Amino acid sequence: MEFVKKGTYVQIHQIVLQSDERAANLPEDTKKVPLEMWVKGYLNHDAKLGEEVEITTLTSRVVRGKLVEVNPSYKHDFGKFVPELLKIGHDLRLILKDGE
C-alpha cells in the first residue's frame, strides 16, 4: 500500500447513508443504493491508501473518510466530439456581422 504524507492533496470516500436509511419517498432505483460522498482536501496525518483518515478541505471543513486517491484530478468531460459545434462560432459571427 502506498504511504501518503500529511499535507498531501487527496480524495476520500464515505458512505453517508446505507440504502435502508434513505428516505422512503425516493425513486426505487435510488433507494437501492447507499448515498456516497467523495471529498478532496489536505491530509491531516500520515496514512496509507484505504485507511480511515481526516482531511481539511479548501473551505477549512474537517471531514473523515476512506483514503482513495492521491493528487486527484478532474475526470469529467463534455462528451464525444461533435463536428457541427466547430462551426457554431464562425457561423454566428457571420450572422451577427450581416445583421449590423
C-alpha positions in Angstrom: 0.0 0.0 0.0 1.1 3.5 -0.8 2.3 5.7 2.1 0.9 9.2 2.0 2.4 12.1 3.9 0.5 14.7 5.9 -0.4 17.8 3.9 -0.8 15.9 0.6 -3.8 16.7 -1.5 -6.1 13.6 -1.5 -9.6 12.4 -2.1 -11.7 10.4 0.5 -14.8 8.4 0.2 -17.6 8.0 2.7 -21.0 6.2 2.9 -23.3 8.9 4.2 -26.4 6.7 4.4 -26.9 3.0 3.8 -29.7 2.1 1.4 -32.0 1.1 4.2 -31.5 4.5 5.9 -32.6 6.5 2.8 -35.8 8.5 2.6 -38.9 6.5 1.7 -40.1 8.9 -1.0 -37.0 8.4 -3.2 -37.4 6.5 -6.6 -36.9 2.8 -6.2 -33.6 2.6 -8.1 -32.2 5.4 -5.9 -33.3 3.8 -2.6 -31.5 0.6 -3.5 -28.0 2.1 -3.3 -26.2 3.9 -0.5 -25.7 7.7 -0.5 -22.0 8.2 -1.1 -19.7 11.2 -0.8 -16.3 11.9 -2.3 -14.3 14.9 -0.9 -10.9 16.4 -1.8 -8.7 18.1 0.7 -5.3 18.0 2.5 -4.4 15.0 4.6 -4.2 15.8 8.4 -1.9 13.0 9.2 0.4 10.4 7.5 -1.7 7.4 6.2 -1.9 4.6 3.7 -4.4 4.2 0.9 -7.5 2.5 2.1 -7.2 3.8 5.7 -9.8 5.9 7.5 -8.3 9.4 7.6 -9.2 13.0 8.3 -8.7 15.8 5.8 -9.2 19.6 5.7 -10.9 20.9 2.6 -10.2 24.1 0.8 -13.1 25.7 2.7 -11.4 24.6 6.0 -14.0 21.9 6.7 -12.6 18.8 8.5 -14.0 15.5 7.1 -13.3 11.8 7.8 -13.4 9.0 5.2 -11.5 6.3 3.5 -8.4 7.5 1.6 -8.9 6.5 -2.0 -6.7 8.8 -4.2 -3.6 10.9 -4.0 -3.4 14.1 -6.0 -6.9 13.5 -7.6 -7.7 15.1 -10.9 -11.0 16.0 -12.5 -12.4 13.2 -14.7 -15.4 14.8 -16.4 -15.7 15.9 -20.0 -18.3 17.3 -22.2 -19.0 14.2 -24.2 -17.8 13.0 -27.6 -16.6 15.3 -30.4 -19.5 16.9 -32.4 -18.2 18.3 -35.7 -21.2 20.7 -36.0 -20.1 22.5 -32.9 -16.8 23.6 -34.5 -18.8 25.8 -37.0 -21.1 27.5 -34.5 -18.8 30.3 -33.5 -17.8 31.1 -37.1 -21.5 30.9 -38.4 -22.7 33.0 -35.5 -20.1 35.7 -36.3 -21.3 35.8 -39.9 -24.9 36.1 -38.9 -24.2 38.9 -36.4 -22.0 40.7 -38.9 -24.7 40.6 -41.6 -27.2 41.8 -39.0 -25.3 45.0 -38.3 
